Amino acid sequence: MKIVIMCGISGSGKSTRIKNFYPYAKVFSADHFFIRKNEDNEEVYDFDPKLLGEAHNRCLEEFVDTLYEWNEYGCPERYKGLIVIDNTNTSILEITPYAQLALAYRCELVIEIINCEIKTAIARNVHNVPAKVINGQARKLEQMLKYKQMPKWWEVSQIFEKDKYTCSDKYETNDNINEWINGELTVYNNPTFKSTDGKENTKCSGEINKA
């Protein structure tokens, strides 16, 4: 099995990347808890901040149940053994339960960090998340990257929307790849990555389409 954990502020393009790159995956998201059907039997997003904790608990519970079922009885063919966690996951505390469970079940683990300018995310997030909340998410994500809080044995990929490059854990990002300027998180247009042999690399494979 392979587990992909998406990390990124609201409106950064996580769901778009999943649709483009992992269309067959089984996706878990706290947002699913707030999807309701209206009088016309159409699905609508009805967010209630008071239920956010319950939504995340349900998301993790369903993830655990699926890991057990797939491990015991096999994965349904249509999912091709792939699970994606589609939450903001902007702090190590949010990521760790999913990551540790994935490793405990001997799954391949990949963490994808979707970098996006705050103004862009605020303008296009589909759930009308307040700008104040998105700025808070960005601040938490920046702190997690700045202080290298993720264990070195986790495979981490940085996805840069402007450059349309993605890098694997073979390349360690420079400490200043994300920098706060005038209260906003700035993503450099042409980041440099250092490989394990000390050589610099600025090109990586993969793309991400804009939402």
C-alpha positions as CSV (number, residue, x, y, z in Angstrom):
1,M,0.0,0.0,0.0
2,K,1.0,3.6,-0.6
3,I,-0.1,6.5,1.6
4,V,0.2,10.1,0.3
5,I,-0.4,12.8,2.9
6,M,-1.1,16.2,1.4
7,C,0.0,19.4,3.2
8,G,-1.0,22.9,2.3
9,I,-3.0,25.9,3.2
10,S,-6.7,26.1,2.1
11,G,-6.9,26.9,-1.6
12,S,-3.3,25.8,-2.3
13,G,-4.4,23.2,-4.9
14,K,-4.3,19.9,-2.9
15,S,-7.6,18.6,-4.2
16,T,-6.7,19.6,-7.7
17,R,-3.5,17.7,-7.6
18,I,-5.3,14.6,-6.3
19,K,-7.7,14.8,-9.2
20,N,-4.9,15.1,-11.7
21,F,-2.4,12.7,-10.3
22,Y,-4.3,10.3,-8.1
23,P,-7.8,10.0,-9.6
24,Y,-8.1,6.3,-8.5
25,A,-7.0,6.8,-4.9
26,K,-9.2,6.3,-1.8
27,V,-9.3,9.8,-0.4
28,F,-9.8,10.7,3.3
29,S,-10.7,14.3,4.3
30,A,-12.2,16.0,7.2
31,D,-14.2,18.1,4.7
32,H,-16.2,15.0,3.7
33,F,-17.8,15.2,7.2
34,F,-19.5,18.5,6.2
35,I,-20.9,17.4,2.9
36,R,-24.7,17.2,3.0
37,K,-27.5,16.7,0.4
38,N,-29.9,19.5,-0.1
39,E,-33.6,19.3,-1.0
40,D,-32.7,18.8,-4.7
41,N,-30.5,15.8,-3.7
42,E,-27.3,17.8,-4.5
43,E,-24.2,17.7,-2.4
44,V,-23.4,20.9,-0.6
45,Y,-20.7,21.9,1.8
46,D,-22.1,22.9,5.2
47,F,-19.2,23.7,7.5
48,D,-19.7,24.0,11.2
49,P,-16.5,25.0,13.2
50,K,-18.0,23.4,16.3
51,L,-17.8,20.0,14.6
52,L,-14.3,20.3,13.3
53,G,-12.7,18.2,16.0
54,E,-15.3,15.4,15.4
55,A,-14.7,15.7,11.7
56,H,-11.0,15.0,12.1
57,N,-11.6,12.2,14.6
58,R,-13.9,10.6,12.0
59,C,-11.4,11.0,9.2
60,L,-8.6,9.3,11.3
61,E,-11.0,6.5,12.4
62,E,-12.0,5.7,8.8
63,F,-8.3,5.7,7.8
64,V,-7.5,3.2,10.5
65,D,-10.4,1.0,9.6
66,T,-9.3,1.0,6.0
67,L,-5.7,0.2,6.8
68,Y,-6.8,-2.8,8.8
69,E,-9.3,-4.1,6.2
70,W,-6.8,-3.7,3.3
71,N,-4.1,-5.4,5.3
72,E,-6.3,-8.3,6.3
73,Y,-8.5,-8.8,3.2
74,G,-6.7,-7.0,0.4
75,C,-7.3,-3.7,-1.3
76,P,-10.2,-3.3,-3.8
77,E,-8.7,-3.3,-7.3
78,R,-10.1,0.1,-8.2
79,Y,-8.0,1.9,-5.6
80,K,-4.7,0.3,-6.8
81,G,-3.4,0.2,-3.2
82,L,-3.3,4.0,-2.9
83,I,-4.7,6.2,-0.1
84,V,-4.5,10.0,0.0
85,I,-5.1,12.2,3.1
86,D,-6.6,15.5,1.9
87,N,-6.4,17.8,4.9
88,T,-4.4,20.9,5.4
89,N,-1.9,19.1,7.7
90,T,0.2,22.3,8.3
91,S,1.7,21.1,11.6
92,I,3.6,18.0,12.7
93,L,0.9,17.2,15.2
94,E,-1.7,16.8,12.3
95,I,0.6,14.7,10.1
96,T,2.1,12.3,12.7
97,P,-0.9,10.1,13.4
98,Y,-1.4,9.3,9.7
99,A,2.3,8.9,9.0
100,Q,3.0,6.6,12.0
101,L,0.0,4.4,11.2
102,A,1.1,4.1,7.6
103,L,4.6,3.1,8.6
104,A,3.3,0.7,11.3
105,Y,1.4,-1.1,8.5
106,R,4.5,-1.2,6.4
107,C,3.1,1.2,3.8
108,E,5.1,3.4,1.4
109,L,4.7,6.9,2.8
110,V,5.0,10.1,0.8
111,I,4.2,13.6,2.2
112,E,3.5,16.2,-0.4
113,I,3.8,19.9,0.6
114,I,1.9,22.1,-1.8
115,N,3.5,25.6,-1.8
116,C,1.2,28.5,-2.8
117,E,1.2,32.2,-2.3
118,I,-1.2,33.3,0.4
119,K,-3.1,35.8,-1.8
120,T,-3.7,33.2,-4.4
121,A,-5.0,30.7,-1.9
122,I,-7.3,33.2,-0.3
123,A,-8.8,34.2,-3.6
124,R,-9.6,30.7,-4.9
125,N,-10.3,28.5,-1.8
126,V,-13.7,27.0,-2.5
127,H,-14.9,26.7,1.1
128,N,-14.7,30.4,1.9
129,V,-12.1,29.9,4.6
130,P,-11.3,33.4,6.2
131,A,-8.1,35.1,5.3
132,K,-7.1,35.1,8.9
133,V,-7.4,31.3,9.2
134,I,-5.4,30.8,6.0
135,N,-2.6,33.1,7.2
136,G,-2.5,31.0,10.4
137,Q,-2.2,27.8,8.4
138,A,0.7,29.3,6.4
139,R,2.5,30.4,9.5
140,K,2.2,26.9,11.0
141,L,3.5,25.3,7.8
142,E,6.4,27.8,7.6
143,Q,7.4,27.0,11.1
144,M,7.3,23.2,10.5
145,L,9.6,23.6,7.5
146,K,11.9,26.2,9.0
147,Y,12.6,24.0,12.0
148,K,12.7,20.7,10.1
149,Q,10.2,19.1,12.4
150,M,9.5,16.1,10.1
151,P,11.7,13.0,10.7
152,K,14.4,12.3,8.1
153,W,13.0,8.9,7.3
154,W,9.7,10.4,6.0
155,E,9.8,10.9,2.2
156,V,8.8,14.5,1.6
157,S,8.1,16.2,-1.7
158,Q,7.9,19.9,-2.2
159,I,5.4,20.9,-4.9
160,F,6.0,24.4,-6.3
161,E,3.1,25.8,-8.3
162,K,5.1,28.6,-10.1
163,D,7.9,26.3,-11.1
164,K,5.8,23.2,-11.6
165,Y,8.6,21.0,-10.2
166,T,8.3,18.3,-7.6
167,C,11.3,16.9,-5.6
168,S,11.6,13.7,-3.6
169,D,13.3,13.3,-0.3
170,K,16.6,12.7,-2.1
171,Y,16.9,16.5,-2.2
172,E,17.0,18.5,0.9
173,T,15.5,22.0,0.5
174,N,17.5,25.0,1.6
175,D,16.5,26.4,5.0
176,N,15.4,29.7,3.4
177,I,13.2,28.3,0.7
178,N,10.2,29.8,2.3
179,E,10.6,33.2,3.9
180,W,8.3,35.6,5.6
181,I,8.4,39.0,4.0
182,N,6.0,41.8,5.2
183,G,3.8,39.3,6.9
184,E,3.4,37.0,3.9
185,L,5.0,33.7,3.0
186,T,7.0,34.0,-0.2
187,V,7.9,31.0,-2.3
188,Y,11.0,31.6,-4.4
189,N,10.6,31.2,-8.1
190,N,13.7,29.0,-8.7
191,P,14.6,27.1,-5.5
192,T,17.8,25.2,-5.3
193,F,17.9,21.7,-3.8
194,K,21.0,19.9,-2.5
195,S,21.3,16.2,-3.1
196,T,22.9,13.8,-0.7
197,D,26.2,14.0,-2.6
198,G,26.3,17.8,-2.2
199,K,25.5,18.7,-5.8
200,E,22.9,21.3,-6.5
201,N,19.8,20.6,-8.5
202,T,17.1,23.0,-9.7
203,K,15.1,20.7,-11.9
204,C,12.8,17.9,-10.7
205,S,10.2,15.8,-12.3
206,G,6.4,16.3,-12.2
207,E,3.9,19.1,-12.5
208,I,0.9,20.5,-10.7
209,N,-1.9,22.2,-12.5
210,K,-3.4,25.4,-11.2
211,A,-6.8,25.2,-9.6
